[in-house]
Amino acid sequence: MLKIKNSYNVIGVMSGTSLDGVDLCFSNFSYENKDWKFIIGYTETVPYEKSWITKLTNAPNLSESELDEIDLEFTSYLSKIILDFIQKNQISNIDFISSHGHTIFHEPQKQITYQIGNRVELNRLTNLPVVCDFRVQDIQLGGQGAPLVPIGDLLLFSDYSHCLNLGGFSNITVKSNNIIIAYDICPVNIVLNKYSRLLGYDFDMEGQISKSGNINKNLLKFLNEISYYNFTYPKSLGLEWVENKIFPLIDSFNITVEDILRTFVEHIAIQISNNLRGNNLKILISGGGIKNKFLINRIKDLSEHNLEIISENITDFKEALIFGFLGVLRVRNENNCLKSVTGANIDHSSGVIFQ
């Protein structure tokens, strides 16, 4: 087993559902006076080549043998990205890699979750210890397998009452009197990016496209009436849900892409503001969605709260940072999945270690 100590140098690796690319974050985590501290060293987002966007988008439709093949191919691709990152920044003294992989299936109600890139080959190809596959055990213990970031929100960002992340999906962590709850709110970039691509853009830069559109009140009404929003936590969302519930609904309206984006931005802002109740909230916001200034302004307008964006390195790489931290907790056999968050039977230390 990897040695238990009070300081770790870790490369956290994250690939999100919005297909922006692979985030890498080399950080040091240290345990001092019963508190965890972190220092971010090097960071990088490696955008997906068009061929990989196509492969990952089509992966849920593949047969079992084809999935196994793309899993191996993605693991090899990931190892090359990690080795290039190490070489480019001349990083040494790495304790391990901690990787989320890329989610292909996530249907917790069917006890299914599958992330590619979580194979022993990642350890062999990089010649470094690897901690990965964080979701499976939680599903086996009756949990949602998500969200996993809240333990990092609790221990690394203890100054904030709320941590809001805008990635493929928006998720929130709420802390009160040492009790923590967290859940997915609604889709964000997984929808916005899909429709932006119809106009030839990978994403809606600063929300300029959505800003130019008009709200379709009927579509907005139907979106806001989706039953998921009335469920109590723990709850989480996946690509399958978006493909079954969101895309067919949007596509049933014969409206322009600009109007689709404008309406969906409003939907996101409404759902997030509905989940920011209370006074004097200290809210940390992170994730790729913060680059959509129009979306951020709509959330601020509707919620009437100040959203604090700290250093760009943290906001852009917070998930990769926290997946590095999940690996640290796993190596120490300390809880990194909380039953109050995922709905599992017990708090537990999740993840597979290859070394």
C-alpha positions, 0 to 999 in steps of 0.5 A: 500500500502507499505510505500514509503521511502528512504531505502528498504531491498528486496529479488530479485528472478530470474529464467532464460530461460537457466534453471540454477536455481533460483537466490536469492539476498538480497539487500538494496536500498537507495535513497541519493542525487537524486541517487540510491545506493545498497548494496548486502547482501546475494546471492545464486543460487539454481540449478534446480533438474532434475525433474524441468528441465524436467517440465519447458522444457515441460511446453509450451506443456501443456494444460491450466489446466495442466499449472495452476497446474504447476504454483501453484506447481512452486509457492509453490516450489519458496516459499520454496526456498525463506524461506530456503534462509531467514532461512539459512542467518537469514535475518530479516527486509525484506520489500518485495520479488520482483520476476520475475517468470519463463517464459513459453511463450513470444510472444510479437507480439501475445501479449502473455507473461506468467511467472509462480510463479507470484501468490498471493500464494507466498505472503501467503506461505512466509507471506511477501509482493510480487511484481511480474508479471512485463511483462504483463502490458507492453505487454498490452501497446503495448511493447515487455515486455522485456528487463526489466533490462535496468532501473537498468542499467540506475540508478544503473550502470550509469558509463557504456555506455553499459551493456551486459548480457549473460544469456539464451539470450544476451541483451544489454543496450546502454546509450547516452546523457540520452537516453537509448535503449536496446534489445535482441541480440541473444540466448546464454545459452538457446542453448549452455546448450541444446546441452551440455546436450546431452553429459551429462553436464548441461553446457559447463564448461569454453567453453572446449567442444566448444573449442574442436570443429570446425566451420561449415561454412555453419551452421554459414552462415545460423545462421548469415543470420536469419532475426531477426538480421536485425530488428531495436529495440525495439525487444526481443526473446523468447523460441518459436523463438529459437524452431522455428528458431534455433534448426531446423536449427542446427539439419538439419546439421549432425554434432557433438555436439562439432562442433555445440557448436563451431559454435554457440559460433562463431555466438554469438561472431559475433552478439555481436561484431556487436552490440558493435560499437564505440570508448572508450566504457565502457562495463559492462558484466554480466550473467552466460555466463561470466563463458564460458571463451572461449566465452568471449575471442571470443567476445573480439577478434572480438569486440576489446573492453575491457569487464569489469567484476566487482565483482562476486556477481554483475555479477552472480546476477545482474538480481536478483538484478535489479528485486529487484530494479524493485520492489522498483520502483513499490512500489514507483509508479515510472517508471520501464518500458521505452518506448524507450526500450520496444516500449510501448506507454508510460513509466510506473510503472509495476508489481502486488503487493500482501500484 
